Amino acid sequence: MGKLADLFYRWKESKRFLGKGESDLDNISKLIPNREAWEKRKEIIRNGILRGANLDPLPEKTPLHPVIHSSREYEGYKVENVYFESIPGFYVTGSLYQPLDPPKSLPLLLKPHGHLKNKRYKEDNQTLSAMFARMGVRVFTWDMIGYADSTQVKHKISSACTLQTWNSTRSLDFLLSSPKGDPERLGMTGGSGGGTQTFLLTAIDERVKFSAPTVMVSSFFFGGCVCESGLPIHKGKEYKTNNAEIAAMAAPRPMLITSVGTDWTRFVPKVEFPFIKNIYCFYDAEDKVENAHFPDETHNYGPSKRQAAYEFFGKYFNLNLDRFRNSDGKIDESPITLEPVSKLKVFNEEHPRPENALESEENILKTLKSLQK
């Protein structure tokens, strides 16, 4: 396809998608003229998400049995490898970032990642997690199923949404179980598929106090993977929704929506953000929702998007960001040490995957179902 033809195709498709997104949100808006109507609809959608994700009833929360090992210290922060059981025999694997000199009360941040085989190891994920740790935040970032150390099942399985949503819930439990953690300063942020995990968990779990879904909130695109749209979480007998409305379920808790001009979030300033802000108006909290839009940028959690996240969480975590700024006023990420994969590997010869690890999707789901009473 030639350049002009490609541009015309994108323009044509953009118009089509814009119309669909606007129409869907207009129809939803007619159903929720006030806060009372919204609260009722929000509860229907929350129950529908859990039901569609096969998490209704919620499973019993079994002991996590966390193992934290291989601590490494850097300039103002440390990194440790972590694994724990979200259900008996199914392991969440990740990295724990913490300040070297922690305050008496620590803000907490959940950092899910997007779709890339070894995304937890990548520069953007390491940098954001480590920078927040330098600022005085305890950060946990973990593997999507099927990626990096999470190899008990492949990623694209029918139950991916079920398992990842439950892993997010138990990751929140793990972070809250750590000493000095402040449950009133608990945030969550992720890009792309990590953005999906962010607004899904925020929608179903009020313990997430602040959220920043990045390059993912859209009224017409649900995500290109089975872990996002492979189960009927967007539609049930009583409702039909989209990711913009699910993100709005964070209201009135503070939220930063980051969008770009080159993917499905390109209409956020014109379409999705006004809809979401109107939901916040029901609570007189329209100042609690923000949109950082980068019209010329691409689909990633790059430097400018991280800067927006630092400012947002810095405000609500009550952090002193000035001591981390460079001469341009931006947060200086240069002190961060990027670790090789060998150090970030959770399972290795010294720390092998436990022998009770379940080996198939069927066995994992059987165990999960046994916990749903």
Backbone torsions as a table, in degrees:
resi	resn	phi	psi	omega
1	MET	NA	128.9	178.9
2	GLY	-69.0	167.4	-174.9
3	LYS	-63.0	-46.0	-179.3
4	LEU	-65.6	-40.3	178.9
5	ALA	-64.8	-38.0	179.1
6	ASP	-64.9	-43.0	179.1
7	LEU	-64.3	-40.5	178.9
8	PHE	-64.1	-41.1	179.8
9	TYR	-62.0	-45.5	-179.7
10	ARG	-62.6	-41.1	178.7
11	TRP	-62.9	-44.0	-179.3
12	LYS	-63.3	-46.9	179.9
13	GLU	-65.3	-37.1	178.8
14	SER	-60.4	-43.3	179.2
15	LYS	-62.5	-40.9	-180.0
16	ARG	-64.0	-47.3	-179.6
17	PHE	-65.6	-38.9	179.2
18	LEU	-59.6	-43.9	179.7
19	GLY	-62.7	-42.0	179.9
20	LYS	-64.8	-46.3	-178.7
21	GLY	-62.5	-45.3	179.4
22	GLU	-62.4	-43.1	-179.3
23	SER	-62.5	-46.0	-179.9
24	ASP	-61.4	-44.2	-178.3
25	LEU	-71.0	-33.9	175.3
26	ASP	-62.1	-43.0	179.7
27	ASN	-64.6	-40.2	178.2
28	ILE	-65.4	-42.0	-177.9
29	SER	-58.9	-34.1	179.1
30	LYS	-67.3	-23.2	-178.8
31	LEU	-85.0	-14.2	-173.9
32	ILE	-130.3	71.0	-178.1
33	PRO	-72.1	-14.9	-176.9
34	ASN	-152.5	176.8	-176.4
35	ARG	-63.6	-39.8	-179.0
36	GLU	-61.2	-44.5	178.7
37	ALA	-65.0	-38.1	179.3
38	TRP	-65.7	-44.0	-179.4
39	GLU	-59.8	-40.3	178.6
40	LYS	-66.4	-44.1	179.7
41	ARG	-66.2	-40.0	180.0
42	LYS	-59.0	-40.8	179.6
43	GLU	-67.1	-38.1	176.9
44	ILE	-62.8	-43.8	-179.1
45	ILE	-67.8	-42.0	178.7
46	ARG	-58.5	-47.1	178.5
47	ASN	-63.9	-36.1	179.0
48	GLY	-67.4	-37.9	176.9
49	ILE	-62.5	-47.6	-179.7
50	LEU	-63.4	-41.6	179.7
51	ARG	-66.5	-45.7	-179.7
52	GLY	-64.9	-31.9	179.3
53	ALA	-86.0	6.5	-179.1
54	ASN	59.9	37.8	177.5
55	LEU	-119.3	25.6	176.3
56	ASP	-121.9	114.4	1.3
57	PRO	-73.9	160.7	177.5
58	LEU	-63.8	139.0	178.6
59	PRO	-64.2	154.7	172.2
60	GLU	-62.3	139.0	178.0
61	LYS	-87.5	109.5	-179.1
62	THR	-90.0	163.9	179.8
63	PRO	-55.5	137.4	-178.2
64	LEU	-75.6	-29.5	-175.8
65	HIS	47.3	56.6	-176.0
66	PRO	-70.3	144.0	173.5
67	VAL	-123.4	124.4	179.7
68	ILE	-120.8	124.4	-174.4
69	HIS	-146.3	171.4	172.5
70	SER	59.5	53.1	-179.3
71	SER	-68.2	134.3	176.4
72	ARG	-127.5	136.3	-178.6
73	GLU	-108.0	139.3	178.9
74	TYR	-133.2	-162.4	-174.3
75	GLU	-74.4	92.6	175.8
76	GLY	89.9	0.4	-178.5
77	TYR	-154.3	166.9	175.7
78	LYS	-134.6	158.3	-179.1
79	VAL	-126.5	137.3	177.8
80	GLU	-134.9	152.0	177.0
81	ASN	-91.6	141.6	-172.3
82	VAL	-136.2	141.4	162.8
83	TYR	-144.4	148.5	177.1
84	PHE	-153.9	167.0	-177.1
85	GLU	-96.8	114.2	175.0
86	SER	-73.1	-32.0	164.5
87	ILE	-139.1	162.1	-178.7
88	PRO	-55.7	119.5	176.6
89	GLY	91.2	-1.9	177.1
90	PHE	-118.8	118.8	-168.0
91	TYR	-104.8	131.3	168.8
92	VAL	-91.6	132.0	-178.1
93	THR	-121.6	137.7	-178.2
94	GLY	-169.2	-169.1	-178.2
95	SER	-123.6	136.0	178.9
96	LEU	-110.4	121.7	179.3
97	TYR	-110.1	131.6	-177.7
98	GLN	-143.0	153.0	175.0
99	PRO	-69.3	147.6	177.9
100	LEU	-70.7	-33.3	-179.2
101	ASP	-118.8	77.1	-172.7
102	PRO	-69.3	143.9	173.9
103	PRO	-71.9	175.7	-179.5
104	LYS	-63.7	-30.2	-179.5
105	SER	-131.3	122.7	-173.1
106	LEU	-102.9	128.1	166.1
107	PRO	-64.4	152.4	-176.1
108	LEU	-124.4	140.1	-178.8
109	LEU	-136.0	125.0	172.2
110	LEU	-90.9	132.1	-176.7
111	LYS	-130.1	83.2	172.4
112	PRO	-73.9	158.3	-179.1
113	HIS	-118.0	172.0	-177.6
114	GLY	-93.8	-167.0	-171.2
115	HIS	-82.3	98.0	171.3
116	LEU	-161.7	134.6	-168.1
117	LYS	-49.5	-46.1	-178.1
118	ASN	-118.2	41.8	-171.9
119	LYS	-60.1	-34.2	-179.7
120	ARG	-59.3	-28.0	-178.1
121	TYR	-84.4	-12.3	-169.5
122	LYS	-74.0	161.0	-173.5
123	GLU	-56.9	-46.3	-175.9
124	ASP	-64.8	-39.3	-179.5
125	ASN	-69.0	-43.8	177.2
126	GLN	-62.7	-45.3	-174.4
127	THR	-63.0	-49.7	-178.8
128	LEU	-62.9	-44.1	-178.4
129	SER	-63.8	-45.5	-178.5
130	ALA	-68.4	-38.0	-178.6
131	MET	-65.0	-42.3	176.7
132	PHE	-63.5	-37.0	177.6
133	ALA	-62.9	-40.4	176.5
134	ARG	-60.8	-31.8	-179.0
135	MET	-78.0	-10.4	178.8
136	GLY	108.6	22.9	-178.3
137	VAL	-112.7	141.3	171.6
138	ARG	-89.8	124.5	-173.4
139	VAL	-122.2	133.1	172.7
140	PHE	-120.3	123.4	175.8
141	THR	-121.3	134.9	-170.9
142	TRP	-134.4	164.8	-175.3
143	ASP	-80.5	137.4	162.7
144	MET	-59.6	151.9	177.0
145	ILE	-61.9	139.7	178.9
146	GLY	86.7	-4.8	-178.0
147	TYR	-115.6	152.7	176.6
148	ALA	50.7	-117.8	-176.7
149	ASP	-86.5	-7.7	-178.0
150	SER	-90.4	80.2	-171.3
151	THR	-114.6	17.5	179.7
152	GLN	-71.1	-27.1	173.9
153	VAL	-138.1	162.4	173.4
154	LYS	-77.3	167.5	-176.8
155	HIS	-74.7	-49.3	-173.4
156	LYS	-87.0	74.2	175.6
157	ILE	-117.7	161.2	-173.7
158	SER	-63.7	-26.3	-177.2
159	SER	-98.6	17.3	-175.3
160	ALA	-57.5	-43.6	-179.9
161	CYS	-64.4	-40.5	178.2
162	THR	-58.5	-53.9	-173.8
163	LEU	-68.2	-40.5	-179.0
164	GLN	-70.2	-36.7	178.2
165	THR	-66.9	-39.6	177.1
166	TRP	-68.3	-38.8	176.6
167	ASN	-62.0	-37.6	176.9
168	SER	-63.5	-43.1	179.0
169	THR	-61.2	-44.9	-178.9
170	ARG	-73.8	-27.3	173.6
171	SER	-65.3	-38.1	174.9
172	LEU	-63.1	-43.5	177.5
173	ASP	-59.3	-43.3	-179.8
174	PHE	-61.4	-46.3	-177.6
175	LEU	-64.3	-38.6	179.6
176	LEU	-71.5	-20.7	-179.6
177	SER	-80.3	-10.3	-177.4
178	SER	-77.2	149.6	-176.5
179	PRO	-66.6	147.3	175.5
180	LYS	70.6	2.2	-179.5
181	GLY	-69.9	138.1	-179.5
182	ASP	-101.2	107.2	-177.8
183	PRO	-64.9	-18.6	178.8
184	GLU	-85.2	-7.4	175.9
185	ARG	-124.7	63.6	-179.0
186	LEU	-117.1	119.1	-177.6
187	GLY	-119.2	171.8	179.4
188	MET	-149.9	136.1	176.1
189	THR	-151.9	143.1	176.2
190	GLY	-160.8	155.8	179.6
191	GLY	-105.3	148.5	177.5
192	SER	57.7	-120.7	177.9
193	GLY	-60.4	-28.0	173.3
194	GLY	-69.9	-27.8	173.5
195	GLY	-67.5	-39.6	175.6
196	THR	-60.1	-48.1	178.7
197	GLN	-60.0	-34.8	-179.3
198	THR	-65.2	-51.7	-176.4
199	PHE	-76.5	-22.6	175.4
200	LEU	-68.5	-48.9	-179.0
201	LEU	-66.0	-39.9	178.5
202	THR	-61.0	-35.9	-179.0
203	ALA	-68.9	-35.4	-174.2
204	ILE	-101.9	-8.7	-175.0
205	ASP	-135.0	107.5	-176.8
206	GLU	-67.8	-9.1	179.2
207	ARG	-69.0	-20.7	174.1
208	VAL	-76.5	111.7	-173.0
209	LYS	-89.7	-31.7	-179.2
210	PHE	-137.0	141.7	-178.8
211	SER	-141.7	153.4	179.4
212	ALA	-143.3	77.3	175.5
213	PRO	-69.8	130.0	-170.9
214	THR	-116.4	132.5	-179.6
215	VAL	43.4	49.5	179.8
216	MET	-147.3	-22.8	-176.3
217	VAL	-72.6	117.7	-177.8
218	SER	-147.7	147.6	178.4
219	SER	-89.1	-10.0	-176.1
220	PHE	-126.6	-8.3	-178.4
221	PHE	-122.8	126.6	-174.9
222	PHE	-99.6	-3.0	-175.7
223	GLY	111.8	144.3	-173.7
224	GLY	-94.2	16.9	-175.4
225	CYS	-130.8	154.9	179.0
226	VAL	-62.5	-24.9	179.5
227	CYS	-70.9	-13.9	-179.7
228	GLU	-108.7	-38.4	-173.9
229	SER	-134.1	18.1	-178.0
230	GLY	-85.1	-11.7	177.6
231	LEU	-123.0	156.0	-172.9
232	PRO	-78.0	61.4	179.0
233	ILE	-85.9	-16.3	-177.4
234	HIS	-95.3	-4.2	-175.9
235	LYS	-151.5	133.0	176.0
236	GLY	-143.2	-173.7	-178.9
237	LYS	-62.1	-30.8	-174.1
238	GLU	-105.1	-3.9	-173.6
239	TYR	-158.2	161.3	169.2
240	LYS	-141.7	125.8	-172.9
241	THR	-134.9	-174.8	175.6
242	ASN	-147.8	177.7	-173.6
243	ASN	-68.5	-26.6	177.2
244	ALA	-66.2	-42.3	179.3
245	GLU	-70.5	-37.2	177.1
246	ILE	-62.4	-41.9	177.5
247	ALA	-61.7	-36.4	-179.4
248	ALA	-64.8	-18.0	179.3
249	MET	-66.9	-8.3	174.4
250	ALA	-69.5	-24.5	-175.5
251	ALA	-57.1	138.8	4.2
252	PRO	-95.0	17.8	178.9
253	ARG	-68.0	140.6	-177.0
254	PRO	-57.4	139.4	-179.6
255	MET	-146.4	138.8	172.0
256	LEU	-111.9	121.8	176.5
257	ILE	-105.1	117.9	-179.9
258	THR	-103.7	132.6	-175.7
259	SER	-139.0	162.4	179.2
260	VAL	-133.7	167.1	-176.6
261	GLY	-91.6	7.0	-173.2
262	THR	-123.5	12.0	175.5
263	ASP	-139.4	-162.4	-175.8
264	TRP	-70.6	-3.4	175.8
265	THR	-95.5	9.5	-173.4
266	ARG	-65.8	-20.0	-178.9
267	PHE	-98.2	3.3	-173.9
268	VAL	-52.2	-47.8	-178.2
269	PRO	-60.9	-30.6	-175.9
270	LYS	-94.2	-31.4	-171.6
271	VAL	-115.3	-66.2	-171.5
272	GLU	-70.7	-43.0	-176.1
273	PHE	-64.0	-45.0	176.8
274	PRO	-59.1	-38.8	177.5
275	PHE	-62.0	-48.1	-177.9
276	ILE	-65.6	-41.2	179.8
277	LYS	-62.2	-34.3	177.7
278	ASN	-63.6	-36.0	175.3
279	ILE	-63.0	-42.2	178.6
280	TYR	-63.6	-29.8	177.8
281	CYS	-62.9	-28.4	177.3
282	PHE	-58.4	-25.7	-177.2
283	TYR	-107.3	8.9	-173.1
284	ASP	54.3	40.5	-175.2
285	ALA	-127.6	29.5	-177.0
286	GLU	-63.2	-19.8	177.1
287	ASP	-78.9	-5.0	-178.1
288	LYS	-92.2	-4.6	179.1
289	VAL	-118.4	135.3	-175.9
290	GLU	-130.9	155.2	173.7
291	ASN	-128.0	119.1	172.4
292	ALA	-102.6	108.1	-175.7
293	HIS	-110.9	132.3	-179.8
294	PHE	-122.4	90.6	-170.4
295	PRO	-63.3	-24.5	-176.4
296	ASP	-102.8	5.1	-175.5
297	GLU	-102.2	166.3	-175.2
298	THR	-106.0	-178.5	-172.7
299	HIS	-77.8	92.2	178.7
300	ASN	-163.8	179.3	173.6
301	TYR	-112.9	59.7	-175.2
302	GLY	-76.4	-174.6	-172.9
303	PRO	-54.9	-46.1	-177.0
304	SER	-67.2	-34.3	179.1
305	LYS	-72.0	-36.3	176.0
306	ARG	-65.8	-39.3	177.8
307	GLN	-58.6	-42.4	178.5
308	ALA	-62.2	-39.7	179.5
309	ALA	-66.9	-40.6	178.4
310	TYR	-58.9	-45.1	-178.0
311	GLU	-66.6	-42.4	-178.6
312	PHE	-64.5	-55.3	-177.4
313	PHE	-70.3	-31.3	176.8
314	GLY	-57.8	-38.8	178.9
315	LYS	-66.8	-48.0	-174.1
316	TYR	-84.6	-21.6	172.9
317	PHE	-84.1	-7.3	-178.0
318	ASN	59.5	53.3	-179.6
319	LEU	-99.0	149.2	173.3
320	ASN	-89.3	94.5	-175.9
321	LEU	-81.4	-18.4	-173.4
322	ASP	-59.5	-32.9	-178.3
323	ARG	-74.2	-5.6	178.7
324	PHE	-109.7	4.9	-177.3
325	ARG	-87.0	150.4	173.3
326	ASN	-94.2	-172.2	-176.1
327	SER	-65.2	-20.2	178.2
328	ASP	-87.5	-1.5	-179.9
329	GLY	87.2	-1.2	179.4
330	LYS	-91.0	159.2	176.9
331	ILE	-69.0	127.0	-176.4
332	ASP	-85.0	111.0	-178.7
333	GLU	-92.0	-0.4	-173.4
334	SER	-63.1	-27.4	179.1
335	PRO	-71.5	-8.0	-175.7
336	ILE	-72.1	134.4	175.7
337	THR	-98.3	119.9	177.6
338	LEU	-83.5	122.9	-175.8
339	GLU	-88.7	148.8	173.9
340	PRO	-73.7	160.0	-179.4
341	VAL	-56.2	-36.6	-176.7
342	SER	-57.7	-33.1	179.4
343	LYS	-81.1	-29.0	-176.6
344	LEU	-86.0	-11.1	178.9
345	LYS	-63.2	126.1	-178.8
346	VAL	-78.8	-43.7	179.6
347	PHE	-103.2	127.3	178.7
348	ASN	-150.7	-169.0	-177.9
349	GLU	-61.4	-39.8	-179.2
350	GLU	-75.4	-30.3	-179.0
351	HIS	-130.3	77.9	-178.8
352	PRO	-73.5	159.4	175.6
353	ARG	-63.1	133.9	-176.6
354	PRO	-56.7	149.7	-175.4
355	GLU	-67.8	-20.3	-178.8
356	ASN	-83.5	4.3	-177.5
357	ALA	-60.8	126.7	178.8
358	LEU	-70.8	145.0	-168.8
359	GLU	-106.9	-4.2	-176.5
360	SER	-144.8	157.0	176.3
361	GLU	-58.3	-40.3	-179.0
362	GLU	-59.7	-46.2	-178.9
363	ASN	-69.3	-36.9	178.4
364	ILE	-64.6	-46.1	-179.7
365	LEU	-67.3	-34.3	177.1
366	LYS	-62.4	-43.4	178.5
367	THR	-66.3	-43.4	179.4
368	LEU	-60.5	-44.7	-178.6
369	LYS	-63.9	-33.6	179.5
370	SER	-65.9	-18.8	-179.9
371	LEU	-92.0	-3.9	-179.8
372	GLN	-95.1	99.6	-173.7
373	LYS	-107.3	NA	NA
